[in-house]
Amino acid sequence: MASVRFIMVGGFLGAGKTTTIARLAATYQSQGLSVGIVTNDQASDLVDTHMLRSLGHEVGEVPGACFCCNFDELMETVDRLGKEERPDVILAEPVGSCTDLAATVIQPLAKLYDERFSIAPYTVILKPSHGRRILRGSSKGGFSPKAEYIFLKQLEEADGILVNRIDELDPAEVDELAALVEERHCGIPILRISALSGQGFDGLTEFLSQKGDFGRRILDLDYDVYAEGEAELGWLNSSVTVRAKNDFDLDDLLMDVIGKLRLRLAEQGAETAHLKTIGLWEGFYGVANLVSSDTDPKLSLPSRCQAKEADIIVNARVAIDPTQLEELVRQAVLSSCSRIEASPDFRRTQSFRPGRPIPTHRFSEV
């Protein structure tokens, strides 16, 4: 029996992993292959799962801990995806603040399940907004050195680095990013893509089709710095039902919440890793994103929905105390709802700092 192709795509929070995974899934399905997707998050409500399922993909999820710290559940989730129809390809999206995946996920797969999986090159997406500042060594704004440490270690262990969002950048900016990566990580292949438009995806799928022994870049990693860097990020998932007497524009509401929250976070000097608002109502689905403090919010998936009621999910990863983040999110939602004369019902909110990573397995040598 042919082995299942295991493709993991990493990258920092807001780098574009979910959009990349979705496009890869559609590409492989167009080739007649069966695809399963595994999402992962520190929280228990995985909003990316909803989005991928809304596109018709079969998705399993590993909530509450990263793949490395919950390796057994990763394997159980893969088993469940193959219960009815064995997939030809598994696409895995790890937590955006996680690193050391070559030692804790790829090598355990290769050693413990070598006959079951054929492992593709491990690619990591470079997030331009933070990548430019971090790779330049800019001290203006951004994250602390400990959070930047995670960002750089993610690139260091990659078999290939993907410079994403080339459709949004000038060619000179793309060249600069590629040069900065090459200077720091000489020898790691660099691919230029747009997950949104599909530019560069022929080259990406060709790169991922390579056969070989991948995940060999085992990191020399300081787990104390790693844990402290993750703990600087406040994580929040909040579910809200919004009701109004008159129809409101769901996409406008999503963008307004993001815009107000961006201003409130800027007043606190809190760097955004990723903000996402998701709107759902009777088959309609919309998503707005903010991927850093110095970029503009974008409506990445319009719902084109007019409704008197909708469910809103706010997904926030910000360098701020989670209790303070929760209050700022609440203020932004209340203000946006007041503008359209709507009432918000806050149904469930999770806010926390990630705990210290404790891998299930870690192979310190290839």
N, C-alpha and C positions, 0 to 999 in steps of 0.2 A: 504494500500500500504506500502510495506517495506520501511524503511528509507534508505537514501543514507549513506554509510560508508564514513566519512570524516577523512582522514589521512594526517596530516601535519608533515613534516620532516624538522627540523631546523638545524642550525649549522653555524659556521663562514665561511667567504669567503674562498673557496677552500677546504672545508671539504669533499666534495664528495656528495653533496646533489643531483645533477642532475643524477649522475651515479646510486645512490641508488634509486631514483624515477623511473628511467628507468627500473631497474631490478625488482622492486616491480610491476610495471605496467605489465611487461612481465609475472611475476609469477601469478598475478591475472587473466590475460587473458587466461593463460594456464588452469585455473580452470573454464573457461567458463563465467567469469564475464566481464561486460562492464566497461571500465575504462576511466575517464576523468582526464586530468592533467591541473593544473593552475600554471604558472610560474610568477615570480614577480621580478622587478628590479627598482632601482632608475632612471635608464636611460630609454629612450624610444625605444631603439633597443635591444630586448631581444634575445641574441645569443643562449641561452639554448633552446628557443622555436624551432629554426631551427634544432638543433641537435635531439631533441625529435621527431619532426615531420619527420625527415629523417629516424627514426626508425619505422615509421608507427603509431605513437600514435596520438590521438586526443588531441590537446593542445589549451588552452586559455591562455591569458596573461593579467596581471595587470601591466602596465608600469608607470614609472614616480613617483611612491611613494610606500612605503611598504604596505602590507595588512592592518596593523593597521590604517594607515592614509588614506586608500582608501577602507574601508570595504564595502561600497555600490557597488563599481565596482567589488570587489571580488564576491559578490552575483550575480551581473549581468552576470559576466563571467561564473559562475557555471550554471546559467539559460541558457545561450547560448549553453554550452556544452550539456545540456540535451534537446535541442530543437527538435532534430530528434530522438534520442534514449536516454532515461533516464539512466545515468550511475549507476552501482551498487556501484562503488567506485570512490571517488574524491581524487586524490593525489595532495597536495598543497606544493609548495616550496617557502618559504618566502625569503626575502632579507637577505644576509649573514651578514650584519652589524646590523640586527634588533633584539631586544629582547622585553620583556614584552608581548609576544604573548598569554600567558595564560589569561591575563586580558583584552587584546584588540581584540583578535580573537576568542579564544576557548570559553570563558565565554559569549560573545555576541551571538555566535552561539547556545550555550546551552540555553540561556535565551530567545532569540528572534525567534529561529528556532528549538525548541526542538523536535517537531514532524516530522520535515523534515530530520534531520541528526542524525546518530548514530556516536558519536565522539570516535575515537580510542585514545589510549595513545599517548601523544605528545612526540616524540623522538627527541633528539638533537645529532648530530654527533660531536664527539670529533675529532678535527684535530690534529694528532700526532705532526707534526712539530712545531706548535706554542703551543700546549697544554703542551708538555713536559717542555718547558721553562717557560710558565706562571704559571703552577701548581707547579713547583719547586721554583718559586720566583726568577728566574735568572734575573739579571740586564744586562746581556751581549746581546746587540742588541735588536731586537724585537720592539714591539710597546710601546707607552707611557702608563702610568698607566690608563689613561682615555679610551684608546682603549681596553686595557686588561680588564677593568671593564665590557665592553660589553660582551667580551668572557666569563667571569666567570658568569655573570648574565644569559647568555643563558643556561649554564649547570644547574644553580640553579633552574630554573623553569621547568625543564624537568621531565616527568613521567618516562623516560628511557634514558640512555646515551649510545650511540653507539661508541665504540672504533673502528674506521675504519682503513683500510689499513693493516690489520693483515698479509696479504700475503707479505708485504714489510718489516715487522719488525721481529726481533728475538723474540722468545717466552718470553725471559727475559724482553725485551722492552715493550711488550704487558702487562706483569704482572706489570711492574712498572707504566705504565699509569693507569691501573685499580686501583692500590693501591693509586696513587695520587688522583684519582677521589673519591674513597671511603673515603679517609681521609678528603677531603674537603666537600663532598656531601654524607655523610653517610645516607644510607637508600634508595637512588635512585638506581633502578636496573641498572646493567651494562651489556651490551651485546657486544660481540666481533665479528666483521664482516669484510668482504672485499666486498665492492660494486662492485669491478672489477671482482673478481673471483667467487663471490657468497658464499664464506665460511660464515657460520653462519646465512644464510638467512632463513633456516627452523625455527630456534629459533626466528628470528625477526618477521616472519609472524605469528608465534604462539603468540608472545607477543602482536602484533598489533590486534589480534583477540579477545582480552579480552573485556568484557563488564564491564561498570562501569562509574563512574563520574570522568572524567579526566580533566586536566588543572586546578587543584586546588592550585597549588603552585604560589600564587599571590606574586609578588616581591615587596619588599620595595626598590623602584627605585628612584634615584636622576636624574631627567630628564635633569638637567643642565650638569652633568657629562656625561650622555648618549649622549646628543646632541654634546658636545665638542669632545667626543671620535669619533663619526661618522664624524664630520667635519674635523678631522685630516687626513682622507683618501681622496686622489685624485681619482676620477672616470673618466675613459675615454673609449669611444667606437669610433673606427675609421674604416671606410670602404675604402678599397683601391682596385683598379683594376690594376693588374700587367700584362704587355704585354712584350713579348720577341720575337726575331727573331727565336730562336731555342727552342726546347722542354726543359723544366726544370722540376726537381723533386719537386712536390708541398710539400710533407712531409718534404723534406730537407729545403725548403724555410721557412716553418712554424717554424721548430726547430732553424734555423739560426736567425730569427727575435727575438725569445724568448731568445736565448743565448746572442745576442748582447745587447738586452735591459737589461738583467740581469746584465751584466758587467757595463753598464752605470749607472744603479740604485745603484749598489754597490759602485761606485766611489762617489756617492752623499750621501751615508749612508742612503738610503731610504729603509725601510722594505717593502717587497712585501706581500700583503695579497693574491692576486691571479692575475696571468697573463695568458691569454689564447689567442692563435692565431687559427683562424678557416679559412680553405681554402675550396672554393666551385667552382666546374666547371663541367657543363654538367652531373649532376648526381653523381659526386664524392664529397666526404665530408671528411675532415680531421681535427683533433684537436690536438694541442700541449698545454701543461700546465706547469706552474711553480707555486707552492703553497706556497713557502716561500723563503726567501733570502738564506737560508742555505741548500736547497735541489737542486737536479738537475732537469732540464727540462725533461719532458717525452712526448712522442708521445702517447697520450691516445687513439686516434682513427686514424689509418693510412688510408689515401685515396688511396695510391698506384697509384697515378695519375701522368702521364707525359703530360704536356700541354705547349702551347705557351702563354696561357692567363688564368688567374684565378682571382676570387674575394677573397680578404683577409679581415678578420675582426680581429682587435686587441682589446681585452677586458682587461682593466687594472684597478686594485684596489690596490693602493700603498700609503704609508704614505709619501706624497710629495705634493707640490703645483701643482694643476692640469695644470696650464699653463706650468710649467717646465716639467711635465710628458708628455704633448702633444709634446713638442719639442724633448724630448728624444725618444719618439716613432717614430717621423718623421725621426730622424737621423738613428735609427736602421733599419727602412724599406728602406730608401735610400741606406744605406750601403749594406744590403742584396740583394737588387735588382741590385746594381752595380756589385756585385760578379758574377751574372748570366747574366749580360748584358741585364737587363730588365728595363722597364720604369714604375714607379708607378704613378697612377692617384688617388690622394686623393680626394675621392668623398664627404665624410661627416665625420665630427669629432665632438663628444660631449665631453667636459671635464668640470668638476665641482666638488664642494664639496657638500655632502648631506645637506639639510636644517634641521632645528629642527623638530623632530617628533611631530605631533599633532594628536593623535588618534581620530578616529570617535567616538568610544565608549571606555570606560575603566571601568571595574567592579573591584572596590577595595576590594570587598569581594566575596567569592564564594556563 
